[in-house]
Amino acid sequence: MVYEVEITPEGLRHLEHLPGKVRAAALESILGPIAANPQRLGKPLLGELEGLWSARRGDYRIIYEIIEDDQVVIVHRVQHRRDAYRAR
């Protein structure tokens, strides 16, 4: 079953600031494999970001939350790996 995808305002802001090819690749991952099976592509995060998942796309990371009961994936961040894991 395909999950519904929601992107937070912060996530949209991050996408808007990405280079064109990176943005296209990130959206392809979000709407394709992440929506189809979010646990398979990503890995669960620990520490301050516990409860969120991270998927790699080159040097960029897609940080998202999975809400199983509603079959929803919420994308919170799409950032370069050096910035993606910093506390908000």
N, C-alpha and C positions, 0 to 999 in steps of 0.2 A: 504494500500500500504506500502511495506517495504521500509524504507529509506536506502540509501547508507551510509555506515559507513567509515569514514576516521579517522585515528589516527595520530596526530601530532608527530614529532620526540620526543618532550618532553613527550607526552603520552606513546610512545613506551618505552622510558627510564624508566619511572615509572613502567610500566608493567614488564619489565625485572628484576627490583629489588624487586618485590613482592615475598613472599613465594609461592611455587608451587600451593597449594590448593587455595590460595587467587587469584592468577593470573587466574587459570582456572575458578573460580567463576565469576571474573570480566569480562572475555571474554565471558562467557556464558550470562551474563546480557547485555553486549554491543551488541552482535550479535543476541540475542533473543528479550527480551522485549523492550530494548531501540530502536533497529532498527525497530521493529514493530510499536511502538507507544511511541515516546520519551517524549511526554507531560504527559502521564499517569503515567509512573514510576517515573519521576523526579519532582523536584520543581524548579521554577525560582529563581535565586539568585538576591540579591540587592546590593547596594553600589558599591564598586570597581569591583565587578564581575557581575554587571548587564549585561544582555544579554546572560549569561550562565545559564546552568541548572545543578542540582546536583541529582544524584541517589545514594541511600545507598546500600551498600553490606557489611553487618556486620559492622565492625569498619572502613571500607574504604569507600571513596566517589569517584564516577566517575563524573568528571566535563566535561560537553560537551556543544556544541553550536548547535542550530538547524537552518538550512537554509531551510525555508519552500519552497521557489520558486524552488529550485533544489532538494528538498526531500533528503537532506544530513544531517547527524549528524557528527560533528567533535569532537572527543574526545581529550581534552586538558590535562587532568590530571587523574591519578588514584592513590590516596594517602590515607594514614591514616587520619582520620578526624581531628586530631590535626594540620596537615600540609596543608590540602587540600584547606582551605579558605584563606590562607595567600596571600598577594599581591605578585606578581612576582617580 
